[in-house]
Amino acid sequence: MGFSSIGFWVVTVALTLGSAAPGGAQAPPPACPQREPQRFSGVGLEMGFDPTGSMSVLRALENSPAVRSGLQTGDRVLAVNGVSVAKLKTDAPARIRGETGSSVTLTVRRGESEFDAVLTREEITVPPRSVVGIGVTLAASKKGEPMIQTVLPNSPASEAALRSGDVIVSVDGKPLGKAADGAIQGLLRGEEGVPVMVGIRRGGLVTDYSITRLRFVPGC
């Protein structure tokens, strides 16, 4: 049985604001930029492309121009300043971005209704995203067993010294066999601060690891 990671392409419709050190030099990035709030100049939309030639609103960021204009999850953006998204394709997000104080007109379809929304771009602060778990992605071994594919940096799994290639044989004493990826991830996830016992086979030796689930920022 194969294991896979499922995701979607998300476009944050915003313009990153760089920071400069004294004298005009670019300031060095923080040790983990994902842990820092991100500052943007834009309208505050997260969007995904869909097969209809439009972009669907996945989320309107809190206190953003998008929220104040009434845009909602599920709205479809058909055009930007009169130019269709189907024509702009992947250039559409760049057309929505812009300098603070400038405006952009989005043609939006909601259900059977279609309307224009005029938004004024502004600086937006986005908090870092976090998850609760141990911080691993899974694949299948040659025998079809659940195997750790990636250990996320600074995650509970990383602190426990789990490695890529480790085979997970049990969770909280429950043998896994060839259980599906989603079922295993469901067992590994849970309440923040609650430990989970993970049985790991490495080089023919099985070891139980008690790992406390934490809320962490992937990639840091």
BELQUI-V938688 format. One record per pair of residues at least 24 apart in sequence whose ideal C-beta (glycine too) atoms are under 7 Angstrom apart, sorted by the first residue. I is the first residue (numbers start at 1). J is the second residue. D is the distance in whole Angstrom. If there is no record, write none. Layout:
BEGIN
I;J;D
I;J;D
END
This chain:
BEGIN
1;140;6
1;144;5
1;178;5
1;180;7
2;140;5
3;138;5
3;139;5
3;140;5
3;146;7
3;181;4
4;181;7
5;137;6
8;48;5
9;48;6
9;49;6
10;46;5
10;48;6
10;58;6
11;47;5
11;93;5
12;46;5
13;42;5
13;43;6
13;45;4
13;47;6
13;93;5
13;96;4
13;97;6
14;40;3
14;41;7
14;42;3
14;44;7
14;97;6
14;124;6
15;40;6
15;41;4
15;42;6
15;97;4
15;98;7
16;40;6
17;41;6
17;123;7
32;220;4
34;128;6
34;217;5
34;219;5
34;220;5
35;128;6
35;217;5
35;220;5
36;128;7
37;125;5
37;126;6
37;127;5
37;128;7
38;126;5
39;123;6
39;125;6
40;123;7
40;124;5
40;126;6
41;99;6
41;100;5
41;121;6
41;122;7
41;123;5
42;96;7
42;97;5
42;121;6
42;124;6
43;96;6
43;104;7
43;119;5
43;121;6
44;124;5
45;71;7
47;77;7
53;85;6
53;86;3
54;78;5
54;85;5
55;85;5
55;92;6
61;124;6
61;126;6
64;124;5
65;119;4
65;120;6
65;121;7
65;122;6
66;119;7
69;117;5
69;119;5
71;108;7
71;117;6
75;108;5
75;110;5
76;108;7
76;109;5
77;106;5
77;108;6
78;107;5
78;108;7
78;109;6
79;107;4
80;104;7
80;106;6
81;105;5
128;217;5
129;217;7
130;215;5
130;216;6
130;217;5
131;215;7
131;216;7
131;218;6
132;189;6
132;192;5
132;213;6
132;215;5
133;188;6
133;189;5
133;213;6
134;188;5
134;196;7
134;211;5
134;213;6
135;216;6
136;162;7
138;181;5
138;184;6
138;185;7
141;167;6
144;178;5
145;178;6
146;176;6
146;179;7
146;184;5
152;218;5
152;219;7
153;219;7
153;220;6
154;216;7
154;220;5
155;216;5
156;211;5
156;212;6
156;213;6
156;214;5
157;211;6
160;209;5
160;211;5
162;200;7
162;209;7
166;200;5
166;202;5
167;200;7
167;201;4
168;198;6
168;199;7
168;200;6
169;199;4
169;201;5
169;206;6
170;199;3
171;196;6
171;198;6
172;196;6
172;197;5
173;197;7
END
